[in-house]
Amino acid sequence: MAIQLYNTLTRKKENFVPLEEGKVKMYVCGPTVYNYIHIGNARPAIVFDTVRRYLEYRGYDVKYVSNFTDVDDKLIRAANQLGEDVPTIANRFIEAYFEDVLALGCKKADVHPRVMENMDIIIDFISQLIKKGYAYESEGDVYYRTRHFEEYGKLSHQPIDELQAGARIEVGEKKEDNLDFALWKAAKEGEIFWESPWGPGRPGWHIECSAMAKKYLGETIDIHAGGQDLTFPHHENEIAQSEALSGKTFSRYWMHNGYINIDNEKMSKSLGNFVLVHDIIKQINPQVLRFFMLSVHYRNPINYSQELLESTTAALERLTTSYQNLKHRREKSANLTENNQEWLDKISRHRDEFIEAMDDDFNTAKAISVLFELSKLANYYLMEKNTAVEVIDAFTAQFEELFAVLGLTFEQEELLDEEIDALIEQRIQARKDRNFQLADQIRDQLKEMNIILEDTPQGTRWKRG
């Protein structure tokens, strides 16, 4: 079965057929690095990292590019407020970004281009648009002639007349048409700037992605992705810039993830309800946040709340416990052969169902439901009196394989001494309550974490194995 994805450009699911067989060129809009990222930024990072992982799992060679906007109005304001220069602010928050997204299980892109490191190609791109009549200089600014691109609005599906009604000219702008947008902004006094044919200044926001996608992936790419809020005007403007210059399709498929709400309200700085990843991953296992993001189909809105996070934690623990129980049972399993193939076939069918879910527009929510079915099957198998090493190994390998596709792992953080002492106290109380099953579970849990218990007349002692 071919992978199908929903293409924002056509508003329908399409079979994914890359330009070059076996290879995928993918560009994902990255953050503006003036602060720590919030969970709204984390969603596209996680979603499109998972898309990349799945494409690689299905045998594609993926070249993945994701940019950093390291100079714009927000960075200039942050630099002025903090009394630092723009490059210092950008470098600090690029490092913070990597710290956060790597903790969330995201792989680094093959290329993370920065605006400041690609100024020459951006200026050249703008110069070529001027030569072709698609752009013009106005008192040190350069603007794109939006009406010259006849297909403007094709991504957001908005007629240009409707767009005109909402367009406005900012103070100080001298445009030919209020729909035109900035490609280059003349420097104001005290601002960071680069020299250009139109005088000192810096790029507009939209031009950077067109120029860097062209440099690192070529004139036509397979997938361009980002948050739903980027559809218009950012991605619409990228299409206008890129296709005006090349005369070719810029991106064949456009993917956009849905919004995040906080306690059923739209996340907004004005409402003060935005959550920084930097803060939340200090309080919870980052894997839980990733699992939470993948528990809803990427195109649907997702509601973030403490209650939902707690239920996600419990859900992930159920899968982890199944895996740990399998690993523990292996030591007590034999090289049996009876009925093995029947179980192996059942396990394999779950892999097929997982692939079927992910082939359907990367439906991670349905794929996760397959993992829970696999967990139920594993728990059922563990009720057998005699278990086979071959079947146990097949279960654990399947868990590890499918978890890896979703960017999840079964690696456990090392327990702190006080956490170990607390578990031992729970075990002692369980034994007093004659709840020997719970006591054994705690001992097995600690053993899995390489903590060895020794029961003595003076009490329970422990050591790391």
N, C-alpha and C positions, 0 to 999 in steps of 0.2 A: 504494500500500500504506500502511496506517495504521501509525503508530508503536506498537509494543507495548512495555510495560514490566512488570517483575515487581513486583507490589504485595504488600508484606510483610503487609498487612492480610488479604488473601484467599489469600495463598500461591500465586498463579498469575500468569501473564502475562495482561495485559488490553490491549485497544485503548485508546490514550490519547485521551480526549475531554474537553477542558477545559470548565469551566463556561460560559465565554463564548467563542464562536467566534473563533479567531485570537489569543486572549490567554491567557497562563499566569501564575498567581500561584504563586510558588515560595519556600519558606522553608527555609533550611539552617542547622542549629545550628552556631554558630561556637565559637571557643575561649574558655577561661577564661584571661585575660591576666595571668598571674603569672610567666611565664617565656617563653623562646623556644619556638616550636613544634617538635615532633619530627616525624619522617616519618609517624607515625600520624595526626597532625593534617593533614599535607600531603595525604594521600590523598583525604579527602572534599573538600578545597578544590579539588584538581585534577579529581576525578571529576565533581563537580556543576557546576564551571565548564564542563566539556566538555559535560555534558547541556544546560546553558543555551545554550552556543554552537550545539549541534546544533539545538535547538528554534528558535533564531533563524535558523539556516541554512535550516530548513524553512518559514520564513515567519511564525513566531509572534512576537508582541510579549510579551516576558517581563519581568515585574516580579520582581526577585530580591532577597530580603531575607536577610541573614545577621547574627546578633547577636554582640555581645561580652558575656561575663559579666565585668563589671568590679568586682564586689564579691561575695565569698563567703569561706568558711573558708580556702581556699588563699591568696587575696590578703591576708587578715588575717595569716596566719602569715608570708608573705613580707615584709610591711611590718614586722612585729615583729622579724624576723631582721635586716633591713637598716636598721632605724631610720628608716624613711621612712613617709609616709602612703599609704593605699590608692590615692587618685587619682593620685599620682605614679608608683607602680608600674604601674598600669593604663595610663596615658598612654604610658609608656616602651615597654611591650610591645605596645601597639596599633600604635605606629609600627614596631616591629620586625616585627610580623606582616605589615604591608603591604609592608615591604621584602622580606621572604622570599617571600610569595605572588605579588607582582608579578614578581619575578625568575623564578618558576616559570610565568609566562605566564597567571596568573589575572587576570581583570578584577575591578575592585571591584564590590561589590553596588550596586544602586540605592539601598539604604538599609542602613547598618550601625548599628542601634540599640544603645544602651548602657543597662544597668540604671539607672545613676545619673541618666540623663537622662529616665527614664520612670517615676519612682517614683510619681507621682500616679495614672497609669493602672493600675499594679500594685496599689496600695492600694485603688483603686475596684473593681477586679476581685475582690479578696478580699472586700471589703465586700458585694458582690452575691452571692457564694457563701454568705456567712454568712446573708444575708436569705432565700436560697432553701433553707436548711437543709442545705447540702452542706459547711459548714465551721463551726468553733466556736473560740472563744477559750479559752485555758487558761493563766492566770498570765502573760500578756503574749505567749505564743506563739499562733499560729493553725494549726489542723490541718484537713486535708480528710477528710471521712467517706467512706473508700474503699468501704465496703459499700453506701452509698447510691446509688452508680453501678452499676447492674445489669450493665452490659456490661464492667466492669473485667476486664482480662486478654485482651481480644479482639485486641489487636495482637500481643502475645507468645504468644498461644494457650496461656495457663496458667490452669487453673481457680483460683478464689480460695481454695479449700481448700488447694491446694498452695502458694500464695503465703504463706498464713498460717503454714505450717510453717517457713518460712525467715525470717519477720519477727521483729524484736526491738525492744525499747524502749531507746533510748540513755539514759545517765545524765542525770538532770535533766528528762527528758521526762515530761509528764503527759497521756497520751492516753486517749481513750475506748476505743480498740481498737489493738492493736499494728500493724495494717495501715495505720492513718492516717499521712499524711505531712505535713510542715511546709509551710505557705504563708507564714508570717511567723515570724521568730525574734527573741525578745526580746534586746536588746543586753546583752552581758556587760560588766563594768567595763573601760573603756579601749578598747572596740571602736567602730568607726565606726557611726553610727546615723542614722535618719530618724524624725521624729515620725509617729505613726499613731494611729488610734482605740483601739489596744490597747496604746499606750505606745511608747517608743523601741525601734527594732529595724531589721531589714533583711529582704528577701524570702528565702524558700526558693529553691532552684535552679529547680524545675520551673515555677513560676508565671510567670517572666519571659517565657518563649517564648510561652506562651498569650496573655499580655497584649499583647506586641509584635506577634505575628502578627495579632491582631485589629485592632490600631491601624493597621498599615500595609497589610494585605491583606484584612481583612474577616473575618466569622465563619466562612466556608468558603473554603478554599484548594484549589488543584489538586494541588500536590506538596509534601510535607514530607520532608526528607531529612537524613541524617547517618550517622555510623558505626554499625556493627552493635551496638556496646556501648551505644548510646543507646536501643535498642528497649525495654528494660526496665531501670530503671523510668521513665526520663526521658520518653520518648515516650508510654508507657502513661499516665503521670500527666498529660501535656499533654492527651490525649484526654479523660480523666475531667474535668479542670477546664473545658476549653473547651466540651465537649458538654453538661455539666451546666448551664452558664450560658446557652448559646444555644439548646439543644434541637435543634441542627442538626449535621450531619456536619462535623467539624473539618477533616479533609483527605481528599480522595478517593483519593489515591495516596500510599503511603509507600515510600520508597526507602532502602536501607541498603547501604553498602559493606562489604566483608569486612575481616578483620584483617590486620595486617602481622606477619610473623615475621622475626627477625634470625638468619641462619645456622641456619634450621630450628627456632629456639626462639621462643616467644612474647615479643614485646617487653615489657619490664617494667623500671621503675625499680629494683625490688628486685634484679633480676638485673644491673643496670648495663649493659644492652645497648641502651638507647635512643639514637637518633641525632638530633641537632638539625639542622634544615634550615639554620639560620644557619651551622653549621660545614661541612656537606657541600657547600653551593654555593660555598664558597671553594675547594674542591678540584676540583670538576667543573663542567662547563657545566650550569646549571640545567635547560636543555632536555633533557638526558640523564635527569635525575630525573623530569621530567614524562613523557617517552617510556617510561621504565621502568614508571611507575605505570599507564599506559594499555595496556601490552603484555599485561596480564592482565585478564580480564573483571572489572568492578568488584565483583561479588558474591562472587567467589572470593577466598580468602586469597592473599596474595602474599608471597614469600620474598625478603628483601633480603640480599644478600651482595656482597662486593667483586668476586667473579668474575662474578656476574650483571650488576653495574654496568658492568664492563669489556666484556662481550659486548654490552650495550645501547649503549654508546658506539660500538662498531664497527658495529653495525646501523644506528644513526642516521647515521653517517658514510657508509655505503653509499648511503643515500637522498640525502644531501647531495651526494655526489660525482656521482651521476646527474644531479642538477639542475644542478650546476656545469658538467658536461660538455656538457649541452644548451645552456646559456648561451654557452659558449665556441664551440660548433659553429655557432651562429647566424650568427656573423661570416663563416663560410665557406659558408653556405647560399645558395641562389638562390631565385628566385620560380618554382619548378617547380609544375606542376599534375598531372602524371601520378601516379596511385595515391594522391593526397592524401586523397581521400574515404575510401578503404579504411582508412588509418591513423587518420583523424579518428574514424571509427566505432569502431575498436578502443579509442581513448582514451576516448571517451564511454561505452563499455560498462564501463570501470573505475569511472567515476563512479556508474553505476547499481549496480554491485556494492558500492561503498562505502556508498551510501545503504541498500541492502538489509541490510547488516551493522549499520549504526547504527539502522535501524528495528527491529531485533530486540533490544530491551532494551539499546540503546546498547553494542553489542558492539565495543568499540574494538580488542580483540585481532584480531578478524577484519578490521576496517577497516584495521588496519596491514598485515595480510597482503596486502590489495588494493594498498596502496602499494608493497609489494615486487614484486608482479606488474607494476604500472605501471613500476617501475624496470627490471625485466627487459625489458619491451617497449621502453622508451626506449633501453636499451643495445643491443638488437637493431637498432633503427632507426639508431643511430649507426654501425653497421657498414656501412650503405649507402654506396656511393661518392658518390652525390649526394643531398643532403638539402634539403628545402624549408623556407623560413622559416615558412610557414603551419603546418606540422606541428610544427616545433620550438616555435613559440609556443603551440600547443595543449598540448603536453606540459608546458611550464613553467607555463602558466596552470593546468593541472589539478593539478600538484604544489602550487602556491601555494594554490589554493582548498581542497584537501583537508587540507593542513597547517594552514591557518587554522582549520578546523572543530575540529581537535584541539588548538588553542592553540599550535601550533608555527610557527616561522618559519625562513627561510633566511638571516636576517641573520647576518653574521659579526662576531665581535669583532675589533677592531683588533689586529694582531700587535705584540708588543713587539719592540724592536730586536734583542734577543738571540735571539728566536724566528726572526726573519728571517735572522739570521746563521747559525743552525743549519740552516735549510732550504737556504741557499746552500751550506754545507759538504756537505750531503747531495747536492746537485746536482753539485758539483765531483767528489765521490767517484764518483758514478754515471757521470759522463763518463769518469773514469779507468778505470772498470770496463767501459767501452764499453756501458753500459746506457743508451742514448740515449732509450729510451722513458720510463724513470723520470725522466731529466734534463728531458725536455720536459714531463712531467706536473708536476714541481715548478715549472718556469718558468710554466706555465699557471695553476697554483694561485696563485702570487704575483701574476700579472697580474690574476687575478680579484679579488684583494684590493688592487688598485691599487698594487702594488709593481712598479716598472720596473727591469729588470736591464740592465746594460751590461757586456759582456765586453771587457776591454782587455788589452794585453800585461802590465799590472801586476796583473791579477786581475779579479774580478767586482765591480763597483760597483752600488749600488742607490739608489733614491730613491722617495719616495712620489709617486704621480701626482696 
